[in-house]
Amino acid sequence: MTVRRAIAVLVFLLSLVAVGHASAAEQAAPTAFDDRSAFEALKSLAGTWEGTAGGEKGQPVTTTYRVTSHGSAVVEDLFPGTPHEMLTVYYMDGEHLVLTHYCALGNQPRMRFEKSGRPGEIRFVFDGGTNVRPGRDEHMHEATIRLVGQGRIESDWVSWKGGARNESERFSLTRKG
């Protein structure tokens, strides 16, 4: 075998190995969530999380996630034990992931999962509620939770008022312990 032919064979074999690694890496890459896998990801958040609301230098915040009702619901407790405490309950309604947010504003918006196409992102959009007239009242209208790394999440909550986007709040959290 000539040196030129040996180099050609080596290049060919290395290219096959590279293609094999690319395929394995693509298969291992996280995919966008569907309703069921997003719910399972929410269950994995069980525990206590600490961080800030309003960016890196914002207000300190504690949030807990708890799986309840024989695994059929996840309860998020934001600002536990404070006057501004709020609960959000995530659950499957048939094949659809939904949430009900028990807000400090005194209303209970419901939201449904909306596939975002972004790996690690769980997005919800307004789908009715109680004690809220969406065209007039201030209410939470969108929520997005991003799994940004081992033991780290971010969530964005967007409120609407008078039928239009009002303001948003970002929570940056790290798993405690």
N, C-alpha and C positions, 0 to 999 in steps of 0.2 A: 504494500500500500504506500502510495506516495505521501509526502508531507501535506501537499495541497489537498489530496483526497481525505486524509485523516482530519485535517482542520475542517473541511466541509462536513464530514460526518459528525464531528464534535459540535459544530455550530448547530446542525440540525437537531441533535439530541438535546442540546441546551435549550433550543427554542421549544421543543416538546415539553420539557420540564417547566419552562416559564409559562406556557399555556396551561398546563395542569395546575400550577400554583394559582394562576389568575382565576381559573374556574373554581377552585376550592375557596379562594378568598371571596369571590362573588357569592358563593353559596353561604358562606359564614357571615356575610354582611347582614346587619339587621334590616328587616323589611318594615314597611309601613304597617301600622296596626289595622286590623279589622275590629268589629265590635267585640267579639269574644276574646281575642288576644289583648285588646286594650283593657278589658275588665280584669284579666289575669294579671296584667302589669300593675293595675291599681291595687290588687290584692297584695302584690309584692312590696308595696310601700308601708305595710303595717309596721307601726312603731312611732317614735317621736322624732320630729324634725325641728331644727332651729335655724334661724337666719334673719333676713331683713325683708321688710315690705318697702317698696319704693326705691329699689336699687341698692347698691353696695353700702351706702352710708345712711340708709333709711332706718325706719323704726324697727326695733327688735321684735321678732315674732316667733311663736312656737305653734306648731301644728302637729296633731296626732292623726294617724290613720289606724282604723281598727276594722278587721273583718268580723262580721256578725251574721246572725240568722242562718247558721249552718252553711256559711260561705256564699250566701246569696246577695249580700250587700257589703259595701265598704262605707264606713262613716269617717268623714274628714271633720275634725274639730279644729277650727281656726280661732286663735286667741282664747284658748280654754281658760275658764275661771275669771274672765274679765267682762265688763259691761258690753263690750263689742264682740263677744263670742258669737260665732256662726257655725252652723252645721251644714254639711253637704253630704247627701246620701247617693251613692252610685250603685246601680243595679241593672240587671238585664230585664227588659220587658219583651218577653219572647226572644227573638233573635237580635234585638236592638239594645245597645247600651244607652242608658239615660241617667240623668241626675235630677235631684230636687235640691235646691239651695235654700236653706232656711236663713234668710238674710236679716241683718241688723236693721234694715230699712222697714222690716215688718211685712215683707211679701215673700212669696215662695216660687221663684221662677223655676220652670222645668226646662231642661236642655237635652238635646239628643246628640249622640256621637256623630261626627262628620269626618269621614276619612280625609286626612290631609295629604297623604302621599309622602310625608316626610318621616323618615325613620325616627322612632323615639318620641313622636308627638301624638298626644291625645287631645283632640279638639272637640268642643261642644258648641252648639248654637241654640238660640232661644226657640222654644217649642211650647209656649203657653205658660200658665202658672196660676196661682191663686193670689188674691189681694193685689193684683196688678192690672192696670190698664196700660198696655205697652205703648200706645200712642201718646200717653200723657205722663205716666208715673216713672220715676227713676227706678231702675231695676238692673240686675245683672243680666246681660244679654249674650255674652260669649265667655268662654273659659278655655284655656289651653294649658295643658301640663306637658312639660318636656323633660324626659329622662336624659340629663346632660352628662352623666358620668356615674361611676360607681359611688353610690351614696350621695348623689347630688340631683336635685330637681329644680326647675323653675316653673312658675305658673303665672299666667297673665289672666286677669279678670277685667272685662270691659263692661262698663255700665252705659245704659242709654237713658235719656231723659227727653221728654217731648218728642219722641219718635226718632231721635237721632243719637249718634254716638256722643257720649258725655265725657267720660274719662276712663283711664285704665290704671291698674295697679299691678306691679310685678313683684312676685315673691321669689326670693332666691334662698333655697333651703338645703341644709346638709343633715344627713341622718345622725342622730345623737347616739353615742355609744356604740 
